[in-house]
Amino acid sequence: MNHRLFLPVPALAIVLCIGSGEALAVDPTTADCLGASDAAIRLNNEHKLRAARAQLLVCAAESCPVDIRKECASRVDEINTAIPTIIFQAKDGTGADVLVVKASMDGEVIAERLEGTALSIDPGSHTFVFETAGQAPVREQLVIQQGEKDRRERVVFGPTPGPVASPGPTAAPASALGSTAESPSPGLGTQRILAIVAGGVGVVGLGIGTVVGVVALSQKSDAQNACPGSQCTTQDGVNKWSDAASTGNFSTIALIIGGVGVAGAAVLWFTAPSVGSSTQVGFGPGTVQLRGTW
């Protein structure tokens, strides 16, 4: 629980420091009040809100003229709203609280020990240094926003323990693997690769020969229509018979090449040395299907 002590303004004025840094031993004079009011305006413009609040408390003393006193008292509330506050939490690498920590901001000590209470900070960018016995100082660069209240920051002293690496799986000894270990499968072998190539050429030849053969049959039918008898009486009929014969010859050659390729592929494949693989080969018009493991 936070306990706050409220003092009368005159009592506060006695213990507060004015711009020159000298403590007031008596109630401020009119000149002191005017000087504190002007200093508060200048410090507020420089974003030194804590020092501005101290000056406003001086010129809000009972001994100051009424107008100055009322003006300064009203500005104190505005400054209190604008001053940011921050709560520092000190931990060691294991996450335990560090009890005695001195905190400094831009070279000025702002707390001899962190006790979990909010500290008033001027807005802007500040360099904080935290010190505790037995540990290297911790330096933090923070940007504090005006009006930000009860911001929480963790300060960690010492290294943070890393995660414990779990041991990797232990490889079983060779004797424990027994007969369940699978040896690497060899490749297809040169002869079977040649068989696949020959089979592919053969399938392409059979496909082309079949397609061209269908075209040749169509051309032969057209030629027969143009020359119903044994002799062609027109040049068009002669040309159609010639085209049909050429197409038919090309189809025959393609079918022969395809048949030889497929037959050669089969011989190469089935006479190849066994490599411990299970393979099935299927040939069809324009396709080659291989199934198995290598």
C-alpha positions in Angstrom: 0.0 0.0 0.0 1.4 3.4 -0.9 1.3 6.1 1.8 1.3 9.7 0.8 2.1 12.6 3.1 0.4 15.9 2.3 2.0 19.0 3.6 0.7 22.6 3.6 2.0 24.7 0.8 4.1 26.9 3.1 5.8 23.9 4.6 6.5 22.5 1.1 8.0 25.8 0.1 10.5 25.6 3.0 12.0 22.3 1.8 11.9 22.9 -2.0 14.8 24.2 -4.0 14.5 27.2 -6.3 16.4 27.5 -9.7 19.7 28.4 -8.0 19.7 25.2 -6.0 19.6 26.9 -2.6 17.0 25.7 -0.1 14.5 28.3 1.2 14.8 28.6 5.0 11.8 31.0 5.3 8.6 31.8 3.4 9.3 33.1 -0.1 9.3 36.8 -0.6 7.3 38.5 -3.4 10.5 38.6 -5.5 11.0 34.8 -4.8 7.4 34.2 -5.9 7.8 36.1 -9.1 11.1 34.4 -9.9 9.7 31.0 -9.2 6.6 31.6 -11.5 8.8 32.8 -14.4 11.2 29.8 -13.8 8.3 27.4 -13.9 7.2 28.7 -17.3 10.7 28.3 -18.7 11.2 24.8 -17.3 7.9 23.7 -18.6 8.8 24.9 -22.1 12.0 22.9 -21.8 10.0 19.8 -20.8 11.6 19.7 -17.3 8.4 19.1 -15.6 9.7 18.0 -12.2 11.7 21.1 -11.8 8.8 23.2 -13.0 6.5 21.6 -10.4 9.0 22.5 -7.6 9.0 26.1 -8.7 5.2 26.2 -8.8 5.0 24.9 -5.3 7.3 27.8 -4.2 5.1 30.5 -5.8 2.0 28.8 -4.5 3.1 29.5 -0.9 0.8 31.5 1.4 3.3 34.3 1.6 3.1 35.0 -2.1 0.7 37.6 -3.5 -2.8 36.2 -4.0 -2.9 36.4 -7.8 0.5 34.7 -8.1 -0.4 32.1 -5.5 -3.7 31.1 -7.2 -2.1 30.9 -10.7 0.8 28.7 -9.5 -1.6 26.4 -7.6 -3.7 25.8 -10.7 -0.7 25.1 -12.8 0.6 22.5 -10.2 -2.4 20.3 -11.1 -1.7 20.6 -14.8 2.0 19.7 -14.3 1.0 16.7 -12.1 -1.2 15.4 -14.9 1.6 15.8 -17.5 4.5 14.3 -15.5 5.1 10.6 -16.5 5.6 7.9 -13.9 7.5 4.7 -14.3 7.9 1.6 -12.1 11.2 -0.3 -12.4 11.2 -4.0 -11.5 14.7 -5.5 -10.8 15.3 -9.2 -11.4 18.4 -11.5 -11.6 18.9 -14.1 -14.4 16.8 -16.7 -12.5 13.8 -14.3 -12.2 14.3 -13.6 -8.5 13.8 -10.0 -7.2 16.9 -7.9 -6.6 16.3 -5.8 -3.5 18.9 -3.1 -3.4 19.2 -1.3 -6.7 20.3 2.3 -7.2 18.8 4.0 -10.3 20.2 7.0 -12.1 18.8 9.0 -15.1 21.1 11.0 -17.3 23.7 11.0 -14.5 21.2 12.1 -11.8 20.4 9.6 -9.0 16.6 9.3 -8.9 16.3 6.4 -6.4 18.8 4.9 -3.9 16.8 1.7 -4.0 13.9 0.4 -6.1 10.9 -0.4 -3.8 8.2 -1.0 -6.4 6.8 2.6 -6.3 6.3 4.9 -9.3 9.0 7.4 -10.0 8.3 10.8 -11.6 10.2 11.2 -14.8 10.5 14.1 -17.3 9.2 13.2 -20.8 11.7 12.6 -23.6 14.7 10.2 -24.2 16.7 9.3 -21.2 19.6 7.0 -20.3 19.0 5.0 -17.2 21.7 3.2 -15.2 20.9 0.6 -12.6 23.5 -0.6 -10.1 23.6 -3.4 -7.5 26.4 -5.1 -5.6 28.1 -8.0 -7.3 26.7 -7.3 -10.8 27.7 -5.2 -13.8 25.6 -2.0 -14.2 22.6 -2.3 -16.5 22.1 0.6 -19.0 18.8 1.2 -20.7 17.8 3.9 -23.2 14.1 4.7 -22.9 11.7 7.2 -24.5 9.2 8.4 -21.9 5.9 9.9 -23.2 4.3 12.9 -21.6 1.3 12.0 -19.5 2.3 8.2 -19.4 1.4 6.8 -16.0 2.8 3.8 -14.1 4.8 2.4 -17.1 6.5 -0.8 -16.0 10.0 -1.8 -17.1 12.0 -4.9 -16.1 15.7 -4.6 -15.3 17.6 -7.9 -15.4 21.0 -8.3 -13.8 23.3 -11.1 -14.9 23.0 -13.7 -17.7 19.7 -15.5 -18.2 20.0 -19.3 -18.1 19.5 -20.8 -21.6 17.2 -23.8 -22.2 18.7 -27.1 -21.3 19.4 -29.0 -24.5 17.8 -32.4 -24.6 20.0 -35.3 -25.6 19.5 -36.4 -29.1 18.5 -40.0 -30.0 21.3 -42.5 -29.4 22.2 -44.5 -32.5 21.7 -48.2 -32.1 24.8 -50.4 -32.4 25.3 -52.3 -35.6 24.8 -55.6 -33.9 21.4 -54.5 -32.6 20.1 -53.6 -36.0 20.0 -57.3 -37.0 18.4 -58.2 -40.3 15.8 -55.4 -40.2 18.3 -52.9 -41.6 17.7 -52.2 -45.3 20.8 -51.8 -47.5 20.7 -49.1 -50.1 19.0 -50.1 -53.3 21.3 -50.1 -56.3 20.3 -48.1 -59.5 18.6 -49.4 -62.6 21.9 -50.3 -64.3 23.0 -49.2 -67.8 21.2 -52.1 -69.7 17.9 -51.3 -68.2 18.3 -47.6 -68.9 19.0 -48.5 -72.5 15.9 -50.7 -72.5 13.8 -47.8 -71.3 15.2 -45.5 -74.1 14.6 -48.2 -76.8 11.1 -48.9 -75.5 10.3 -45.2 -75.7 11.5 -45.0 -79.3 9.6 -48.1 -80.2 6.4 -46.8 -78.6 6.7 -43.5 -80.5 7.3 -45.4 -83.7 4.2 -47.6 -83.2 2.1 -44.5 -82.4 3.2 -42.6 -85.5 2.9 -45.7 -87.7 -0.6 -46.3 -86.5 -1.7 -42.7 -87.0 -0.1 -42.5 -90.5 -1.6 -45.9 -91.4 -5.1 -44.6 -90.7 -4.4 -41.6 -93.0 -3.1 -44.0 -95.7 -6.3 -46.0 -95.5 -8.3 -42.9 -95.9 -6.2 -41.8 -98.9 -6.6 -45.2 -100.5 -10.3 -45.0 -100.2 -10.3 -41.6 -101.9 -8.1 -43.0 -104.7 -10.4 -46.0 -105.2 -13.4 -43.6 -105.6 -11.5 -41.6 -108.1 -10.4 -44.7 -110.1 -13.2 -47.2 -109.9 -11.6 -49.5 -112.4 -8.1 -50.9 -112.7 -6.9 -47.9 -114.7 -7.0 -44.3 -113.7 -8.2 -42.0 -116.5 -7.6 -38.7 -114.7 -4.5 -37.0 -113.3 -6.3 -36.4 -110.0 -6.8 -40.2 -109.5 -3.2 -40.9 -110.3 -2.1 -38.3 -107.7 -4.4 -39.8 -105.1 -3.0 -43.3 -105.6 0.5 -41.9 -105.4 -0.2 -40.1 -102.2 -1.8 -43.2 -100.6 1.1 -45.4 -101.6 3.7 -42.9 -100.1 1.7 -42.6 -96.9 1.3 -46.3 -96.6 5.0 -46.9 -97.1 5.9 -44.3 -94.4 3.4 -46.0 -92.0 4.9 -49.4 -92.6 8.5 -48.1 -91.9 7.3 -46.4 -88.7 5.5 -49.6 -87.5 8.7 -51.6 -88.2 10.9 -49.2 -86.3 8.4 -49.2 -83.4 8.2 -53.0 -83.3 11.9 -53.4 -83.4 12.3 -50.8 -80.6 9.7 -52.4 -78.3 11.2 -55.9 -79.0 14.7 -54.7 -78.3 13.6 -53.0 -75.1 12.0 -56.2 -73.9 15.1 -58.2 -74.6 17.4 -55.7 -72.9 15.1 -55.4 -69.9 14.5 -59.0 -69.2 18.1 -60.1 -69.8 19.6 -57.4 -67.6 21.3 -58.6 -64.4 19.0 -58.6 -61.3 19.5 -55.6 -59.1 17.2 -56.6 -56.3 14.3 -54.5 -57.7 10.7 -55.4 -58.5 9.7 -53.7 -61.8 6.7 -54.0 -64.2 6.9 -52.5 -67.7 3.8 -51.8 -69.8 3.7 -50.5 -73.4 0.8 -48.9 -75.2 0.2 -46.6 -78.1 2.2 -43.4 -77.2 2.9 -44.5 -73.6 5.4 -46.3 -71.5 4.4 -47.4 -67.9 7.0 -48.4 -65.3 6.0 -49.7 -61.9 8.3 -50.9 -59.2 10.9 -49.9 -56.7 14.6 -49.2 -57.3 
